[in-house]
Amino acid sequence: MKSNVDIRKVKIGDEKVLAYIQTESWKFAFSKILSKEDLDKYTNINKAEEMYTVLLNKDIGNGFILSVDGKPHCIAYWNKTRDEEMDNYAEIICIHSLYENWGKGYGSIMMEYILKEIKGTGFNKVMLWVFEENNRARKFYENHGFVLTEKSKKFSDAIEVMYYKEL
């Protein structure tokens, strides 16, 4: 049976869905990368909901929700890069999906969608940060044409590395 996949822009009222998908995704994806204390801190559903409330109310960033058969499964956010040295780049800030549907191609559908959105707004380059130890995500980005750069930064007790792609 073929699933019905829909992607739409986020709107006020999506705070709970965005927070739930992000925090659940982090629990599975980063359990061996971040300390238990940091993981607990960054997967606090109330704090995540507050963050998304601010983003939605102030219309910050470009967020999307992918639903499978009417059930929200994957979220993504992008915006102009936060890195001052790369002012002509867009940045994929996050792409998260619920663990139970990993490996089914929904992340790829979302990635292709947001890359098209980014290009459609006039950006020709996009970058993102990913945990160095997150081999699963790194392979995903590489499969979508992203190239590892020499840039890295510390996040809690982990290292993030930068990838970029020309559109």
Phi and psi in degrees as GROMACS dihedral restraints (atoms count N, CA, C in turn):
[ dihedral_restraints ]
;  ai    aj    ak    al  type     phi  dphi    fc
    3     4     5     6     1   -83.3    20    10
    4     5     6     7     1   133.9    20    10
    6     7     8     9     1   -82.2    20    10
    7     8     9    10     1   149.3    20    10
    9    10    11    12     1   -92.8    20    10
   10    11    12    13     1   115.3    20    10
   12    13    14    15     1  -108.3    20    10
   13    14    15    16     1   132.6    20    10
   15    16    17    18     1  -134.3    20    10
   16    17    18    19     1   137.8    20    10
   18    19    20    21     1  -122.7    20    10
   19    20    21    22     1   133.1    20    10
   21    22    23    24     1  -140.4    20    10
   22    23    24    25     1   158.6    20    10
   24    25    26    27     1   -69.7    20    10
   25    26    27    28     1   145.1    20    10
   27    28    29    30     1   -70.3    20    10
   28    29    30    31     1   157.6    20    10
   30    31    32    33     1  -146.4    20    10
   31    32    33    34     1   163.7    20    10
   33    34    35    36     1   -55.4    20    10
   34    35    36    37     1   133.5    20    10
   36    37    38    39     1   109.5    20    10
   37    38    39    40     1   -13.9    20    10
   39    40    41    42     1   -89.5    20    10
   40    41    42    43     1     2.6    20    10
   42    43    44    45     1   -53.5    20    10
   43    44    45    46     1   -47.0    20    10
   45    46    47    48     1   -64.8    20    10
   46    47    48    49     1   -42.5    20    10
   48    49    50    51     1   -64.4    20    10
   49    50    51    52     1   -46.4    20    10
   51    52    53    54     1   -61.2    20    10
   52    53    54    55     1   -46.6    20    10
   54    55    56    57     1   -63.7    20    10
   55    56    57    58     1   -41.7    20    10
   57    58    59    60     1   -63.7    20    10
   58    59    60    61     1   -49.7    20    10
   60    61    62    63     1   -64.0    20    10
   61    62    63    64     1   -42.9    20    10
   63    64    65    66     1   -61.9    20    10
   64    65    66    67     1   -51.2    20    10
   66    67    68    69     1   -68.3    20    10
   67    68    69    70     1   -38.4    20    10
   69    70    71    72     1   -66.3    20    10
   70    71    72    73     1   -40.4    20    10
   72    73    74    75     1   -62.2    20    10
   73    74    75    76     1   -45.8    20    10
   75    76    77    78     1   -59.7    20    10
   76    77    78    79     1   -40.7    20    10
   78    79    80    81     1   -57.7    20    10
   79    80    81    82     1   -40.6    20    10
   81    82    83    84     1   -83.3    20    10
   82    83    84    85     1   -43.5    20    10
   84    85    86    87     1   -72.8    20    10
   85    86    87    88     1   -33.5    20    10
   87    88    89    90     1  -114.5    20    10
   88    89    90    91     1    11.6    20    10
   90    91    92    93     1   -61.7    20    10
   91    92    93    94     1   -27.0    20    10
   93    94    95    96     1  -103.9    20    10
   94    95    96    97     1     3.4    20    10
   96    97    98    99     1  -105.7    20    10
   97    98    99   100     1   -43.6    20    10
   99   100   101   102     1  -101.9    20    10
  100   101   102   103     1   153.9    20    10
  102   103   104   105     1   -65.8    20    10
  103   104   105   106     1   159.6    20    10
  105   106   107   108     1   -58.1    20    10
  106   107   108   109     1   -40.2    20    10
  108   109   110   111     1   -62.4    20    10
  109   110   111   112     1   -47.0    20    10
  111   112   113   114     1   -66.5    20    10
  112   113   114   115     1   -41.5    20    10
  114   115   116   117     1   -62.2    20    10
  115   116   117   118     1   -42.9    20    10
  117   118   119   120     1   -60.6    20    10
  118   119   120   121     1   -42.1    20    10
  120   121   122   123     1   -64.0    20    10
  121   122   123   124     1   -45.9    20    10
  123   124   125   126     1   -83.7    20    10
  124   125   126   127     1    -7.2    20    10
  126   127   128   129     1  -110.9    20    10
  127   128   129   130     1    20.7    20    10
  129   130   131   132     1   -70.7    20    10
  130   131   132   133     1   110.1    20    10
  132   133   134   135     1   -61.3    20    10
  133   134   135   136     1   -36.2    20    10
  135   136   137   138     1   -66.9    20    10
  136   137   138   139     1   -42.1    20    10
  138   139   140   141     1   -65.7    20    10
  139   140   141   142     1   -40.2    20    10
  141   142   143   144     1   -64.4    20    10
  142   143   144   145     1   -41.4    20    10
  144   145   146   147     1   -63.3    20    10
  145   146   147   148     1   -42.0    20    10
  147   148   149   150     1   -60.6    20    10
  148   149   150   151     1   -42.8    20    10
  150   151   152   153     1   -61.2    20    10
  151   152   153   154     1   -46.7    20    10
  153   154   155   156     1   -68.2    20    10
  154   155   156   157     1   -31.7    20    10
  156   157   158   159     1   -60.5    20    10
  157   158   159   160     1   -45.5    20    10
  159   160   161   162     1   -63.0    20    10
  160   161   162   163     1   -49.2    20    10
  162   163   164   165     1   -57.5    20    10
  163   164   165   166     1   -44.5    20    10
  165   166   167   168     1   -70.7    20    10
  166   167   168   169     1   -43.9    20    10
  168   169   170   171     1   -66.3    20    10
  169   170   171   172     1   -32.6    20    10
  171   172   173   174     1   -96.3    20    10
  172   173   174   175     1     3.0    20    10
  174   175   176   177     1    53.0    20    10
  175   176   177   178     1    49.9    20    10
  177   178   179   180     1   -97.2    20    10
  178   179   180   181     1   129.3    20    10
  180   181   182   183     1    80.5    20    10
  181   182   183   184     1   176.3    20    10
  183   184   185   186     1  -122.4    20    10
  184   185   186   187     1   100.9    20    10
  186   187   188   189     1  -107.8    20    10
  187   188   189   190     1   149.0    20    10
  189   190   191   192     1  -140.0    20    10
  190   191   192   193     1   150.1    20    10
  192   193   194   195     1  -122.7    20    10
  193   194   195   196     1   129.9    20    10
  195   196   197   198     1  -103.0    20    10
  196   197   198   199     1   127.6    20    10
  198   199   200   201     1  -113.8    20    10
  199   200   201   202     1   144.8    20    10
  201   202   203   204     1  -115.2    20    10
  202   203   204   205     1   119.0    20    10
  204   205   206   207     1    51.3    20    10
  205   206   207   208     1    41.2    20    10
  207   208   209   210     1    82.7    20    10
  208   209   210   211     1    -2.9    20    10
  210   211   212   213     1  -106.3    20    10
  211   212   213   214     1   121.5    20    10
  213   214   215   216     1   -56.9    20    10
  214   215   216   217     1   132.5    20    10
  216   217   218   219     1  -129.1    20    10
  217   218   219   220     1   -37.4    20    10
  219   220   221   222     1  -136.0    20    10
  220   221   222   223     1   142.1    20    10
  222   223   224   225     1  -126.4    20    10
  223   224   225   226     1   154.7    20    10
  225   226   227   228     1  -148.7    20    10
  226   227   228   229     1   146.3    20    10
  228   229   230   231     1  -134.1    20    10
  229   230   231   232     1   140.2    20    10
  231   232   233   234     1  -142.6    20    10
  232   233   234   235     1   161.7    20    10
  234   235   236   237     1  -163.3    20    10
  235   236   237   238     1  -179.9    20    10
  237   238   239   240     1   -60.9    20    10
  238   239   240   241     1   143.1    20    10
  240   241   242   243     1   -57.2    20    10
  241   242   243   244     1   149.5    20    10
  243   244   245   246     1   -89.0    20    10
  244   245   246   247     1    -7.3    20    10
  246   247   248   249     1   -88.1    20    10
  247   248   249   250     1   112.9    20    10
  249   250   251   252     1   -60.6    20    10
  250   251   252   253     1   -27.7    20    10
  252   253   254   255     1   -74.5    20    10
  253   254   255   256     1   -12.0    20    10
  255   256   257   258     1  -123.9    20    10
  256   257   258   259     1    48.8    20    10
  258   259   260   261     1   -67.2    20    10
  259   260   261   262     1    -9.5    20    10
  261   262   263   264     1  -103.3    20    10
  262   263   264   265     1    16.5    20    10
  264   265   266   267     1  -105.0    20    10
  265   266   267   268     1   149.7    20    10
  267   268   269   270     1   -91.1    20    10
  268   269   270   271     1   159.3    20    10
  270   271   272   273     1  -128.3    20    10
  271   272   273   274     1   128.0    20    10
  273   274   275   276     1   -82.3    20    10
  274   275   276   277     1   111.9    20    10
  276   277   278   279     1   -82.1    20    10
  277   278   279   280     1   -38.6    20    10
  279   280   281   282     1  -158.9    20    10
  280   281   282   283     1   151.5    20    10
  282   283   284   285     1  -145.8    20    10
  283   284   285   286     1   113.1    20    10
  285   286   287   288     1  -129.8    20    10
  286   287   288   289     1   143.1    20    10
  288   289   290   291     1  -139.2    20    10
  289   290   291   292     1   156.9    20    10
  291   292   293   294     1   -69.5    20    10
  292   293   294   295     1   138.1    20    10
  294   295   296   297     1   -52.9    20    10
  295   296   297   298     1   -40.5    20    10
  297   298   299   300     1   -63.1    20    10
  298   299   300   301     1   -17.2    20    10
  300   301   302   303     1  -112.3    20    10
  301   302   303   304     1    12.9    20    10
  303   304   305   306     1   -60.9    20    10
  304   305   306   307     1   144.0    20    10
  306   307   308   309     1    82.1    20    10
  307   308   309   310     1     6.9    20    10
  309   310   311   312     1  -102.3    20    10
  310   311   312   313     1     3.2    20    10
  312   313   314   315     1    94.1    20    10
  313   314   315   316     1    -2.5    20    10
  315   316   317   318     1   -69.7    20    10
  316   317   318   319     1   -35.9    20    10
  318   319   320   321     1   -61.9    20    10
  319   320   321   322     1   -38.5    20    10
  321   322   323   324     1   -66.7    20    10
  322   323   324   325     1   -38.7    20    10
  324   325   326   327     1   -62.0    20    10
  325   326   327   328     1   -44.9    20    10
  327   328   329   330     1   -64.3    20    10
  328   329   330   331     1   -44.2    20    10
  330   331   332   333     1   -60.2    20    10
  331   332   333   334     1   -47.2    20    10
  333   334   335   336     1   -61.6    20    10
  334   335   336   337     1   -39.0    20    10
  336   337   338   339     1   -63.0    20    10
  337   338   339   340     1   -49.5    20    10
  339   340   341   342     1   -72.5    20    10
  340   341   342   343     1   -31.3    20    10
  342   343   344   345     1   -63.2    20    10
  343   344   345   346     1   -39.2    20    10
  345   346   347   348     1   -65.3    20    10
  346   347   348   349     1   -41.8    20    10
  348   349   350   351     1   -59.9    20    10
  349   350   351   352     1   -47.1    20    10
  351   352   353   354     1   -60.3    20    10
  352   353   354   355     1   -48.5    20    10
  354   355   356   357     1   -62.5    20    10
  355   356   357   358     1   -38.7    20    10
  357   358   359   360     1   -64.3    20    10
  358   359   360   361     1   -20.6    20    10
  360   361   362   363     1   -93.7    20    10
  361   362   363   364     1     2.1    20    10
  363   364   365   366     1   105.2    20    10
  364   365   366   367     1    -0.7    20    10
  366   367   368   369     1   -81.9    20    10
  367   368   369   370     1   140.4    20    10
  369   370   371   372     1  -109.6    20    10
  370   371   372   373     1    -7.0    20    10
  372   373   374   375     1  -136.6    20    10
  373   374   375   376     1   144.4    20    10
  375   376   377   378     1  -137.7    20    10
  376   377   378   379     1   145.8    20    10
  378   379   380   381     1  -134.4    20    10
  379   380   381   382     1   166.6    20    10
  381   382   383   384     1  -157.8    20    10
  382   383   384   385     1   161.3    20    10
  384   385   386   387     1  -111.5    20    10
  385   386   387   388     1   142.8    20    10
  387   388   389   390     1  -145.5    20    10
  388   389   390   391     1   146.0    20    10
  390   391   392   393     1   -60.7    20    10
  391   392   393   394     1   132.5    20    10
  393   394   395   396     1   -55.5    20    10
  394   395   396   397     1   -37.2    20    10
  396   397   398   399     1   -81.1    20    10
  397   398   399   400     1    -5.7    20    10
  399   400   401   402     1   -85.4    20    10
  400   401   402   403     1    73.2    20    10
  402   403   404   405     1   -61.2    20    10
  403   404   405   406     1   -35.1    20    10
  405   406   407   408     1   -61.9    20    10
  406   407   408   409     1   -47.8    20    10
  408   409   410   411     1   -68.1    20    10
  409   410   411   412     1   -40.2    20    10
  411   412   413   414     1   -61.1    20    10
  412   413   414   415     1   -42.3    20    10
  414   415   416   417     1   -63.3    20    10
  415   416   417   418     1   -41.0    20    10
  417   418   419   420     1   -57.4    20    10
  418   419   420   421     1   -49.9    20    10
  420   421   422   423     1   -64.8    20    10
  421   422   423   424     1   -41.7    20    10
  423   424   425   426     1   -62.2    20    10
  424   425   426   427     1   -38.3    20    10
  426   427   428   429     1   -64.3    20    10
  427   428   429   430     1   -21.7    20    10
  429   430   431   432     1   -98.9    20    10
  430   431   432   433     1    15.7    20    10
  432   433   434   435     1    88.2    20    10
  433   434   435   436     1     8.4    20    10
  435   436   437   438     1   -77.8    20    10
  436   437   438   439     1   145.2    20    10
  438   439   440   441     1  -118.5    20    10
  439   440   441   442     1   134.2    20    10
  441   442   443   444     1   -67.4    20    10
  442   443   444   445     1   135.7    20    10
  444   445   446   447     1  -103.3    20    10
  445   446   447   448     1  -177.8    20    10
  447   448   449   450     1   -90.6    20    10
  448   449   450   451     1    -2.1    20    10
  450   451   452   453     1   -78.8    20    10
  451   452   453   454     1   140.2    20    10
  453   454   455   456     1  -149.6    20    10
  454   455   456   457     1   162.4    20    10
  456   457   458   459     1  -154.0    20    10
  457   458   459   460     1   160.9    20    10
  459   460   461   462     1   -89.7    20    10
  460   461   462   463     1   138.7    20    10
  462   463   464   465     1  -133.8    20    10
  463   464   465   466     1   112.4    20    10
  465   466   467   468     1    54.1    20    10
  466   467   468   469     1  -125.9    20    10
  468   469   470   471     1   -96.7    20    10
  469   470   471   472     1    12.2    20    10
  471   472   473   474     1  -116.0    20    10
  472   473   474   475     1   167.7    20    10
  474   475   476   477     1  -112.8    20    10
  475   476   477   478     1   134.8    20    10
  477   478   479   480     1  -105.0    20    10
  478   479   480   481     1   142.7    20    10
  480   481   482   483     1  -116.6    20    10
  481   482   483   484     1   152.4    20    10
  483   484   485   486     1  -100.3    20    10
  484   485   486   487     1   138.3    20    10
  486   487   488   489     1  -118.0    20    10
  487   488   489   490     1   154.7    20    10
  489   490   491   492     1  -141.2    20    10
  490   491   492   493     1   165.1    20    10
  492   493   494   495     1  -150.7    20    10
  493   494   495   496     1   139.4    20    10
  495   496   497   498     1   -93.1    20    10
  496   497   498   499     1   135.5    20    10
